Amino acid sequence: MSTRRIVTAETSEKPAVTADTDASAVVEKPKAQAVQVPGAVIAKLLMFTLAMIAGPLGTYYISITRLFIGNATVAGALAAVAANAVLITYVIVAMSEDDSDDKEKKSQ
């Protein structure tokens, strides 16, 4: 059996502004402001995204066709290593960027 949800009028309707109510009494929710993201951050994110796609796929293709011909297990393991290398590099770059921001704020 399902339960019945009762919705009251105060939660489903917006407060109406009439002639007898003060327009300043109606409180509107503040609008969310857009966050400005620097172009260097977007470029870095795109670079690591492409590396995360091309690195493991390229490693798998090269290792299965040239290095370990036909051995998909070793090729897959190398592709996983390549993906982890890209991920670790991204974390290191992100942490070094975070440290440089803190040093810049302290110097000012």
ChimeraX attribute file (.defattr): number of C-alpha atoms within 10 A of each C-alpha:
attribute: neighborCount
match mode: 1-to-1
recipient: residues
	/A:1	3
	/A:2	4
	/A:3	5
	/A:4	6
	/A:5	6
	/A:6	6
	/A:7	8
	/A:8	8
	/A:9	8
	/A:10	8
	/A:11	8
	/A:12	8
	/A:13	8
	/A:14	10
	/A:15	12
	/A:16	9
	/A:17	12
	/A:18	8
	/A:19	7
	/A:20	6
	/A:21	10
	/A:22	9
	/A:23	11
	/A:24	8
	/A:25	9
	/A:26	12
	/A:27	8
	/A:28	9
	/A:29	6
	/A:30	6
	/A:31	6
	/A:32	6
	/A:33	6
	/A:34	6
	/A:35	6
	/A:36	6
	/A:37	8
	/A:38	8
	/A:39	9
	/A:40	9
	/A:41	12
	/A:42	10
	/A:43	11
	/A:44	14
	/A:45	13
	/A:46	12
	/A:47	12
	/A:48	16
	/A:49	15
	/A:50	11
	/A:51	17
	/A:52	18
	/A:53	12
	/A:54	14
	/A:55	19
	/A:56	23
	/A:57	19
	/A:58	14
	/A:59	19
	/A:60	24
	/A:61	15
	/A:62	15
	/A:63	20
	/A:64	19
	/A:65	13
	/A:66	10
	/A:67	13
	/A:68	14
	/A:69	12
	/A:70	12
	/A:71	12
	/A:72	15
	/A:73	12
	/A:74	16
	/A:75	23
	/A:76	18
	/A:77	14
	/A:78	18
	/A:79	21
	/A:80	17
	/A:81	15
	/A:82	21
	/A:83	20
	/A:84	14
	/A:85	14
	/A:86	19
	/A:87	16
	/A:88	12
	/A:89	13
	/A:90	18
	/A:91	11
	/A:92	12
	/A:93	12
	/A:94	13
	/A:95	11
	/A:96	11
	/A:97	12
	/A:98	11
	/A:99	10
	/A:100	10
	/A:101	10
	/A:102	10
	/A:103	10
	/A:104	9
	/A:105	8
	/A:106	7
	/A:107	6
	/A:108	5
